Amino acid sequence: MSRSKGAALRITEAAPLFAALGDETRLQLVSRLGSEGPLSIARLSQGSEITRQAITKHLTALADAGLVNGIRHGRERIWQLEPARLEKAREHLAQISREWDQVIGRLQSFLKENP
């Protein structure tokens, strides 16, 4: 696979992940689930001005991106993070960082050679 096809595949794979994380409310939900562990929608909506219905929609978007998983527990659904998918996001960001470091290195070399 060529570099451009590989990069395009990584971007295609990463886009839904970062689109889901790009919303402030969803990012807050991910943060809460990360710090407090699995929670129900009732617990996630406590102390929030966001309705349960809105939280459900945000959790569904996160689930569609593979970032959370809802498990039925009696009449409630308990939501938890999917660590493997979050690790994938970290890997994508690390790759982008490495690529930027390479670009900056090439630019610095060019500027030293061409004052």
Backbone torsions as a table, in degrees:
resi	resn	phi	psi	omega
1	MET	NA	129.9	-179.4
2	SER	-69.7	163.5	-179.4
3	ARG	-59.6	-42.8	-178.0
4	SER	-68.3	-37.1	176.9
5	LYS	-67.9	-39.5	177.9
6	GLY	-63.8	-42.7	178.8
7	ALA	-65.4	-41.0	179.0
8	ALA	-64.0	-39.5	178.4
9	LEU	-64.5	-43.4	178.0
10	ARG	-61.7	-41.4	-179.7
11	ILE	-66.1	-43.5	178.8
12	THR	-60.6	-39.3	179.4
13	GLU	-71.4	-36.2	-174.4
14	ALA	-83.6	-26.5	-173.1
15	ALA	-55.9	-49.2	-179.9
16	PRO	-64.4	-32.8	179.2
17	LEU	-63.1	-50.1	-178.3
18	PHE	-76.2	-26.9	174.0
19	ALA	-63.1	-41.7	178.6
20	ALA	-65.8	-38.8	-179.3
21	LEU	-79.6	-10.7	-176.2
22	GLY	-77.3	-5.9	178.9
23	ASP	-96.9	132.4	-176.5
24	GLU	-59.0	-43.3	-179.5
25	THR	-64.0	-44.8	179.5
26	ARG	-64.5	-38.8	177.9
27	LEU	-64.1	-37.5	176.3
28	GLN	-65.8	-39.1	177.9
29	LEU	-63.9	-43.5	177.6
30	VAL	-60.9	-42.4	179.0
31	SER	-62.0	-45.4	179.2
32	ARG	-63.6	-44.7	179.2
33	LEU	-64.4	-33.0	177.7
34	GLY	-70.4	-37.3	-177.2
35	SER	-89.6	-31.3	-175.2
36	GLU	-105.9	-9.4	-179.3
37	GLY	85.3	-171.0	-178.4
38	PRO	-57.7	135.8	-177.8
39	LEU	-140.8	152.8	174.3
40	SER	-83.4	166.4	176.6
41	ILE	-62.9	-36.8	177.9
42	ALA	-59.0	-44.4	179.4
43	ARG	-69.2	-39.1	-179.8
44	LEU	-66.8	-27.6	-178.7
45	SER	-89.5	-12.4	178.9
46	GLN	-60.3	132.6	177.6
47	GLY	73.2	11.5	-178.5
48	SER	-114.7	150.7	175.6
49	GLU	-86.2	-3.1	-178.4
50	ILE	-86.7	135.7	-178.8
51	THR	-71.4	161.0	176.1
52	ARG	-61.1	-38.0	179.6
53	GLN	-62.0	-42.8	178.9
54	ALA	-65.8	-41.1	178.2
55	ILE	-62.9	-40.9	177.7
56	THR	-59.5	-43.3	178.4
57	LYS	-62.8	-41.6	179.0
58	HIS	-66.6	-40.7	178.2
59	LEU	-65.3	-35.8	177.0
60	THR	-64.0	-41.6	177.1
61	ALA	-62.6	-42.4	177.7
62	LEU	-65.1	-38.8	178.7
63	ALA	-66.7	-40.2	178.1
64	ASP	-60.7	-30.9	177.4
65	ALA	-85.8	-2.7	178.4
66	GLY	81.6	13.6	-176.1
67	LEU	-87.0	-26.0	178.6
68	VAL	-135.7	164.3	178.8
69	ASN	-139.0	132.7	177.6
70	GLY	-104.3	127.9	-179.5
71	ILE	-115.9	126.9	179.8
72	ARG	-68.9	128.5	177.9
73	HIS	-134.4	94.8	-174.0
74	GLY	67.3	-127.3	-180.0
75	ARG	-87.9	-6.8	-177.6
76	GLU	-106.5	162.8	170.9
77	ARG	-114.3	126.4	178.8
78	ILE	-100.0	128.0	-176.4
79	TRP	-103.5	138.0	178.1
80	GLN	-140.5	157.9	178.5
81	LEU	-73.4	153.6	172.2
82	GLU	-105.5	96.8	-173.8
83	PRO	-58.4	-34.7	-178.4
84	ALA	-63.2	-38.0	-179.7
85	ARG	-72.0	-36.3	175.4
86	LEU	-66.4	-36.1	176.4
87	GLU	-63.4	-37.6	178.1
88	LYS	-62.5	-40.6	177.4
89	ALA	-62.3	-42.8	177.9
90	ARG	-61.7	-40.8	178.8
91	GLU	-63.6	-41.1	177.8
92	HIS	-62.3	-44.0	179.6
93	LEU	-65.5	-38.3	177.8
94	ALA	-64.0	-40.5	178.5
95	GLN	-63.9	-44.9	177.8
96	ILE	-60.3	-41.5	179.1
97	SER	-62.4	-43.2	178.8
98	ARG	-62.7	-42.2	-179.9
99	GLU	-64.1	-40.5	177.2
100	TRP	-65.2	-40.0	177.2
101	ASP	-59.2	-40.5	178.5
102	GLN	-65.1	-43.1	179.3
103	VAL	-62.8	-44.6	179.5
104	ILE	-63.8	-40.2	177.4
105	GLY	-61.5	-42.7	178.0
106	ARG	-65.5	-39.8	178.9
107	LEU	-64.3	-43.5	178.4
108	GLN	-61.6	-42.6	178.1
109	SER	-62.6	-43.3	178.9
110	PHE	-60.8	-44.8	-178.3
111	LEU	-67.3	-33.5	177.3
112	LYS	-68.9	-37.8	-178.1
113	GLU	-79.6	-21.0	-176.5
114	ASN	-130.5	72.7	-176.3
115	PRO	-65.7	NA	NA
